[in-house]
Amino acid sequence: MKKPILVRNHDVMCQDYAMVDGLQTVAEAIEQAVSHKVNVLFVNKRHDDDEYGMVLMSDIAKKVLALDKAPERVNIYEIMVKPVLAVDGKMDVRYCARLFDRFGITKAPVVELGKIVGLVSYHDIVLKGMINKGV
């Protein structure tokens, strides 16, 4: 029987995200998302003992647009998810998929040595991991 090739998060992660500050307004963050052509925003730590946050376009739609709030008057920290569940770059993508299922998430930052180095999602795991690598 052929031994499966081990595929890790850092093998399939992408760079389709932008870093924002929690004090930025939603309007400013949207401008960054548009200029970087991304739909995931990671929120920087304020200090070494802080944790990363995350904002998806669906968060903005639900927490700003649907509630008829002005994006110029809402700060990112008001709508972000924090702490965000992060995964290690060396983690096997099969365990990552199980973790996503267990916690009901579809994407997460890849963190190595305490810094975000990429983004992994079900999309990446399936298209880059299973198809191209033979998981």
N, C-alpha and C positions, 0 to 999 in steps of 0.2 A: 504494500500500500504506500502511495506517495505521501510523504510528510508535507503538511501544509506550510506555506511560506509565512513566516511571522511578519505581520504588518503592524506598524506602530503609528500612534497618532501623528508623530512628526513626519511620517511618510505621506500622509494624506491631507494634512492641514493646509489651509489656504491663508491668504493675506487679505481677504475681503472684509476688512473692518477698519474703523478709525478710532483713535483715542481722543476722548474729550475730557473736560474738567466738569466736575459736579456743579460748579457755580455758573457755568454757561447757561444761557437760556435755551429753551427747546428750539427756538428759531435759529440761533447760532449753530446748534448741533445739526439741525436739518441742512443748513448750508454746507457744513463739513461733510455730511453724508452724501449730498449731491455732488460736491466737488471731488470726493474720493470714489464716487459710484459704488457705495456700499449700503447695506441695510442693517448692519450691526455696529453699534457704538459701544466701546468699552470705556468705562469711567476710571480715570487714573486714581491711584491711591493718593491720599493727602499727606501721608507720612509712612514710615517703614512698618508700623504696627497696624496700619489700616488694611482694608481688603479692596479688591477690585469690584466694580459694579458693571452692569450691562443694561443697555437700552436697545430694544428692537423697535422697528417702525410700528409694529402692532401695539407696543406700549404707548407710543405717542398717539396713535389712532384712538385707543381705548381711554387713555387718561387725560388727553388734551382735546383732541378733535371732537370725540363723542360727547364730552362734557362741556363743549363750547367755551373752552378756556383760550385765552390769547397766548400763543406760543412765545411771544415776546415778554410775557409776564410770569412764565413758569420756568423754574430752574430744573436742570437735569436731575439734581439730587432728589427732587420731589417725586419723580416718576421712575427712577432706576430700580433695578433689582440688585440688592446688595446684602450680604456677600453673594457673589456669583459662584456657582459650582464650577471649579476648574479641573482640568485633567492634565496629567503629566504627559510630556511628549513621548516618553518611552513606554507608555501603556499600550498593550495589545488592543487593537481596534475592536475586537470581539468583546472585551471587558468594557470598553467605552460604550458600545451599543447597549450592553446590559445595564450599565449605569444610567444612560439616557432613559431607557425604558422604566427602570425603577423609580426615577425621580420625575418622570413626565416632561423631560426637556428634549430639545432637538438639536441644540448646538451649545458649545462651551469653549471658553478660551483654553488654549494649550499653554501651560506655564512650565518654564524650565528655569531653575535657579532664581525663583521668585519673580520672574518677569514674563509678561505675555509675549509669546513668540509666534502665535498663530491662532487660528480658529478652526475647530473641527465640528462637523455636522453629520447627520445621517447621510445627507447627500454625498459628502466627501468620502465617508466610510464605504458606501455602496459603490459609487462610480470610480473612485480611485483605488479603493482597497480590494473589493471583491472582484471586480471586472479585470482590472489591470494587473493585480498581483496574484490572483488565484487563491484567495482565502477560502 
